[in-house]
Amino acid sequence: MDTNAYVAFLVIGALIVLVDGQFVYHSGKRYLANGQGESESGASMARLVAVLFHIATLGVLALISTIDFPGGTTPTAIVGRIGVFLLVLALAHGITIAVLSRQREEQVVEQINTRMNTPRPADHSLNDPVVSPVPGQEGRDPRVSPSIESGTPYTTDRY
């Protein structure tokens, strides 16, 4: 591959990486922003993942540029290199989405744990009886009338 074709491949590949990396960063930042509007941790994690994406894919671009494809400097060889690079880029993009998804799952689990461990105000209505006791009956829980079939109080074992 002559110098012009080599430089064209590198420039086209670098532009594709930069555009895709910006999509990863901005989409990841929104994806990792939690519901309370605190997006600083999500933005920094998205930035780290995007930087890793840029470095890895630019490295792959450099490696693909050294591989000798059949066809020499013809446009077919350049398109072949770009095609191989796009396939590798798609794989890298999928891995990046998986990393962002895992980070989001960890955030959700952390939010659930925080919510579960936060003390809640007592709901005093839970201590009230479910039904009103029969007049003259003592105690919090009313008695149940016996069932017709067995002559004993109803049970929930059968249902």
C-alpha positions as a Python dict, from the first residue, in 0.01 Angstrom:
ca = {
    (1, 'M'): (0, 0, 0),
    (2, 'D'): (148, 335, -96),
    (3, 'T'): (175, 629, 143),
    (4, 'N'): (-139, 808, 23),
    (5, 'A'): (-358, 500, 67),
    (6, 'Y'): (-196, 424, 404),
    (7, 'V'): (-258, 778, 534),
    (8, 'A'): (-615, 776, 394),
    (9, 'F'): (-687, 450, 577),
    (10, 'L'): (-546, 585, 904),
    (11, 'V'): (-735, 914, 879),
    (12, 'I'): (-1066, 748, 791),
    (13, 'G'): (-1021, 492, 1068),
    (14, 'A'): (-925, 755, 1327),
    (15, 'L'): (-1230, 965, 1237),
    (16, 'I'): (-1457, 664, 1273),
    (17, 'V'): (-1304, 585, 1613),
    (18, 'L'): (-1343, 944, 1734),
    (19, 'V'): (-1708, 967, 1626),
    (20, 'D'): (-1797, 629, 1776),
    (21, 'G'): (-1606, 714, 2094),
    (22, 'Q'): (-1808, 1033, 2133),
    (23, 'F'): (-2128, 832, 2096),
    (24, 'V'): (-2003, 594, 2364),
    (25, 'Y'): (-1913, 880, 2599),
    (26, 'H'): (-2229, 1086, 2567),
    (27, 'S'): (-2467, 789, 2565),
    (28, 'G'): (-2281, 627, 2853),
    (29, 'K'): (-2294, 947, 3056),
    (30, 'R'): (-2673, 962, 3021),
    (31, 'Y'): (-2707, 588, 3080),
    (32, 'L'): (-2506, 597, 3403),
    (33, 'A'): (-2669, 912, 3542),
    (34, 'N'): (-2891, 809, 3830),
    (35, 'G'): (-3243, 929, 3895),
    (36, 'Q'): (-3148, 1185, 4161),
    (37, 'G'): (-2957, 1400, 3911),
    (38, 'E'): (-2616, 1311, 4055),
    (39, 'S'): (-2435, 1238, 3733),
    (40, 'E'): (-2076, 1318, 3840),
    (41, 'S'): (-1985, 956, 3913),
    (42, 'G'): (-2166, 838, 3599),
    (43, 'A'): (-1987, 1098, 3385),
    (44, 'S'): (-1645, 1005, 3521),
    (45, 'M'): (-1709, 633, 3468),
    (46, 'A'): (-1833, 700, 3113),
    (47, 'R'): (-1522, 910, 3047),
    (48, 'L'): (-1293, 629, 3167),
    (49, 'V'): (-1472, 372, 2953),
    (50, 'A'): (-1463, 605, 2650),
    (51, 'V'): (-1089, 666, 2692),
    (52, 'L'): (-1028, 292, 2713),
    (53, 'F'): (-1242, 246, 2401),
    (54, 'H'): (-1042, 512, 2211),
    (55, 'I'): (-704, 370, 2310),
    (56, 'A'): (-797, 9, 2233),
    (57, 'T'): (-956, 81, 1896),
    (58, 'L'): (-681, 316, 1782),
    (59, 'G'): (-435, 40, 1870),
    (60, 'V'): (-635, -208, 1664),
    (61, 'L'): (-641, 45, 1379),
    (62, 'A'): (-262, 69, 1392),
    (63, 'L'): (-227, -310, 1390),
    (64, 'I'): (-468, -356, 1099),
    (65, 'S'): (-279, -93, 899),
    (66, 'T'): (35, -312, 910),
    (67, 'I'): (-138, -625, 775),
    (68, 'D'): (-78, -683, 406),
    (69, 'F'): (-406, -732, 221),
    (70, 'P'): (-423, -871, -132),
    (71, 'G'): (-473, -604, -393),
    (72, 'G'): (-193, -370, -289),
    (73, 'T'): (-297, -8, -318),
    (74, 'T'): (-620, -57, -502),
    (75, 'P'): (-939, 85, -359),
    (76, 'T'): (-1051, -273, -302),
    (77, 'A'): (-766, -331, -55),
    (78, 'I'): (-844, -7, 130),
    (79, 'V'): (-1213, -94, 150),
    (80, 'G'): (-1116, -443, 272),
    (81, 'R'): (-904, -294, 551),
    (82, 'I'): (-1181, -56, 650),
    (83, 'G'): (-1430, -344, 650),
    (84, 'V'): (-1211, -554, 880),
    (85, 'F'): (-1160, -251, 1103),
    (86, 'L'): (-1536, -184, 1120),
    (87, 'L'): (-1599, -544, 1226),
    (88, 'V'): (-1339, -514, 1502),
    (89, 'L'): (-1483, -175, 1597),
    (90, 'A'): (-1831, -327, 1628),
    (91, 'L'): (-1690, -594, 1859),
    (92, 'A'): (-1517, -326, 2070),
    (93, 'H'): (-1840, -123, 2079),
    (94, 'G'): (-2033, -429, 2203),
    (95, 'I'): (-1779, -492, 2477),
    (96, 'T'): (-1801, -126, 2580),
    (97, 'I'): (-2181, -147, 2599),
    (98, 'A'): (-2147, -458, 2817),
    (99, 'V'): (-1911, -272, 3053),
    (100, 'L'): (-2151, 23, 3079),
    (101, 'S'): (-2442, -214, 3138),
    (102, 'R'): (-2257, -384, 3420),
    (103, 'Q'): (-2177, -49, 3578),
    (104, 'R'): (-2546, 47, 3557),
    (105, 'E'): (-2650, -281, 3721),
    (106, 'E'): (-2408, -214, 4006),
    (107, 'Q'): (-2558, 132, 4051),
    (108, 'V'): (-2909, -10, 4065),
    (109, 'V'): (-2808, -271, 4323),
    (110, 'E'): (-2639, -1, 4531),
    (111, 'Q'): (-2951, 217, 4517),
    (112, 'I'): (-3171, -75, 4624),
    (113, 'N'): (-2937, -159, 4913),
    (114, 'T'): (-2932, 203, 5023),
    (115, 'R'): (-3311, 223, 5009),
    (116, 'M'): (-3350, -105, 5203),
    (117, 'N'): (-3107, 4, 5475),
    (118, 'T'): (-3260, 348, 5521),
    (119, 'P'): (-3483, 356, 5831),
    (120, 'R'): (-3843, 437, 5749),
    (121, 'P'): (-4094, 606, 5975),
    (122, 'A'): (-4313, 357, 6158),
    (123, 'D'): (-4656, 301, 6014),
    (124, 'H'): (-4877, 263, 6319),
    (125, 'S'): (-5174, 151, 6112),
    (126, 'L'): (-5002, -188, 6075),
    (127, 'N'): (-5067, -259, 6445),
    (128, 'D'): (-5441, -204, 6412),
    (129, 'P'): (-5660, -512, 6375),
    (130, 'V'): (-5751, -616, 6025),
    (131, 'V'): (-6122, -628, 6108),
    (132, 'S'): (-6316, -480, 6395),
    (133, 'P'): (-6360, -720, 6688),
    (134, 'V'): (-6705, -845, 6773),
    (135, 'P'): (-6860, -641, 7052),
    (136, 'G'): (-6769, -799, 7382),
    (137, 'Q'): (-6470, -991, 7242),
    (138, 'E'): (-6143, -928, 7417),
    (139, 'G'): (-5804, -907, 7249),
    (140, 'R'): (-5663, -767, 6929),
    (141, 'D'): (-5743, -1059, 6696),
    (142, 'P'): (-6111, -1150, 6652),
    (143, 'R'): (-6222, -1509, 6662),
    (144, 'V'): (-6341, -1682, 6350),
    (145, 'S'): (-6666, -1870, 6342),
    (146, 'P'): (-6632, -2244, 6300),
    (147, 'S'): (-6658, -2394, 5953),
    (148, 'I'): (-6972, -2583, 5863),
    (149, 'E'): (-6789, -2897, 5747),
    (150, 'S'): (-6550, -2964, 6033),
    (151, 'G'): (-6684, -2761, 6322),
    (152, 'T'): (-6345, -2598, 6373),
    (153, 'P'): (-6226, -2248, 6284),
    (154, 'Y'): (-6128, -2186, 5924),
    (155, 'T'): (-5771, -2254, 5825),
    (156, 'T'): (-5565, -2127, 5535),
    (157, 'D'): (-5385, -2457, 5493),
    (158, 'R'): (-5608, -2579, 5211),
    (159, 'Y'): (-5585, -2269, 4991),
}
